[in-house]
């Protein structure tokens, strides 16, 4: 019986998978080191300007900092991650307004008949008026934020405010500009 020479073009499957995996890892490492962000922002070309109104707080319990923080963060995110020009004119192509509709606390965890975890739920109602296409889109966002029952509401707010603002504004942005 004659022994066949292995064909150099035929690489074992495991080596092919390993080679492909290494390429993927190198590409991902390159992009993560560059601080590059993939964005899926969808804005019609005729939309050039945006007005972002103050997000009022109409919840039964009012966190006095939350309205201003959400408004500022949303304005920064739109300016930094879209091509839109922010304006305060009433003829802006997009007009974004809204209000905090919910800010409530409930028990979310019990152990040995004792409350162990509380949940702060924050809800926001947003209205997007598209003046170019004469359409209005409204939606509600509600997010839960858990915290230890050993902490007071004021302690929880102090530690959760950044997370609340980031999550709420990210979701508002995604619902408006990424067709979520």
C-alpha positions in Angstrom: 0.0 0.0 0.0 1.3 3.4 -0.9 1.2 6.3 1.5 -0.3 9.5 0.2 1.4 12.7 0.8 -0.8 15.3 2.6 -1.9 18.1 0.4 -0.6 21.4 1.7 -3.9 23.1 0.8 -5.9 20.7 3.0 -5.7 22.0 6.5 -7.4 20.0 9.3 -10.7 21.5 10.4 -9.5 22.3 13.9 -6.6 24.4 12.5 -9.1 26.3 10.2 -11.3 27.1 13.2 -8.3 28.1 15.3 -7.0 30.4 12.5 -10.4 32.0 12.1 -10.8 32.5 15.8 -7.4 34.2 16.0 -8.4 36.6 13.2 -11.6 37.5 15.0 -9.8 38.0 18.3 -7.2 40.3 16.7 -9.9 42.3 14.9 -11.9 42.7 18.1 -8.8 43.7 20.1 -7.9 46.3 17.5 -11.4 47.9 17.6 -11.7 47.8 21.4 -8.3 49.4 21.8 -9.3 52.2 19.4 -12.3 53.1 21.5 -14.5 52.8 18.4 -18.2 52.5 18.8 -20.5 50.8 16.4 -23.7 53.0 16.1 -26.9 52.1 14.4 -28.4 55.6 14.3 -31.2 56.0 11.8 -32.0 59.6 10.9 -33.7 60.6 7.6 -31.4 63.0 5.6 -34.0 65.8 5.6 -33.9 66.0 9.4 -31.2 68.5 10.4 -32.2 70.1 13.7 -33.5 68.9 17.1 -35.0 70.7 20.1 -34.8 68.8 23.4 -37.2 70.3 25.9 -36.8 70.0 29.7 -38.0 66.6 30.9 -40.4 67.6 33.7 -40.9 65.6 36.8 -44.6 64.7 37.3 -44.1 61.6 39.4 -45.9 61.4 42.8 -42.5 61.4 44.5 -40.0 63.9 43.1 -36.3 63.4 43.0 -35.2 67.0 42.6 -32.1 66.3 40.6 -33.5 63.7 38.1 -35.2 66.0 35.6 -32.2 68.2 35.0 -29.8 65.2 34.9 -31.9 63.3 32.3 -32.4 66.4 30.2 -28.7 67.3 30.2 -27.6 63.7 29.5 -30.1 63.3 26.6 -28.9 66.6 25.1 -25.2 65.6 25.3 -25.9 62.2 23.8 -27.9 63.6 20.9 -25.2 66.2 20.1 -22.3 63.7 20.5 -23.8 60.7 18.7 -25.8 62.2 15.8 -25.3 64.8 13.1 -28.2 66.9 14.3 -27.8 70.5 15.3 -29.4 71.3 18.6 -31.6 74.4 18.7 -34.2 76.0 21.0 -36.3 77.3 18.0 -39.9 76.1 17.8 -39.3 75.2 14.1 -36.8 72.4 14.8 -37.3 69.3 12.6 -37.5 67.0 15.7 -39.0 68.3 18.9 -38.4 65.9 21.9 -40.4 66.5 25.1 -41.4 64.4 28.0 -41.9 63.9 31.7 -40.9 61.6 34.5 -44.2 59.7 35.1 -43.2 57.2 37.8 -40.8 57.2 40.7 -41.9 54.5 43.1 -40.4 52.1 45.6 -41.6 48.5 46.2 -40.2 45.4 48.0 -38.5 43.0 45.6 -36.9 40.5 48.0 -37.8 38.9 51.3 -35.9 36.4 53.4 -36.9 35.1 56.8 -39.9 37.4 56.7 -37.7 40.4 56.4 -37.3 42.8 53.4 -33.9 42.3 51.9 -34.2 44.2 48.6 -36.2 47.2 47.5 -36.9 48.2 44.0 -37.0 51.8 42.7 -38.9 52.0 39.4 -38.5 55.0 37.2 -40.8 55.7 34.3 -40.6 58.3 31.6 -43.1 59.4 28.9 -41.5 60.8 25.7 -43.1 62.6 22.8 -41.2 63.0 19.5 -42.7 65.4 17.1 -41.3 65.1 13.6 -42.2 68.5 12.0 -40.8 67.5 8.5 -43.1 64.5 8.1 -45.9 65.8 10.3 -45.9 62.8 12.6 -45.8 62.3 16.4 -44.5 59.3 18.2 -45.1 58.7 21.9 -43.7 56.0 24.1 -43.2 55.0 27.7 -40.0 53.7 29.4 -39.9 52.0 32.8 -36.8 50.7 34.4 -36.4 48.9 37.8 -33.3 49.6 40.0 -32.8 47.3 43.0 -31.0 48.3 46.2 -30.5 46.8 49.6 -33.3 47.3 52.1 -30.6 48.2 54.7 -30.2 51.5 52.8 -32.4 54.5 53.0 -34.0 55.9 49.8 -31.7 58.9 50.0 -28.6 56.6 50.1 -30.0 54.5 47.3 -30.7 57.6 45.2 -27.1 58.9 45.7 -25.6 55.6 44.5 -28.1 54.9 41.7 -28.6 58.4 40.1 -25.8 57.9 37.6 -27.1 54.4 36.6 -30.7 55.7 36.4 -29.8 58.6 34.2 -27.5 56.6 31.9 -30.0 53.7 31.4 -33.1 56.0 30.9 -31.3 58.3 28.4 -29.8 55.4 26.5 -33.2 53.8 26.1 -34.8 57.1 25.1 -32.0 57.7 22.5 -32.3 54.1 21.2 -36.1 54.3 20.8 -35.9 57.6 18.9 -32.8 57.1 16.8 -32.3 53.4 16.4 -35.8 52.2 15.6 -36.0 50.0 18.7 
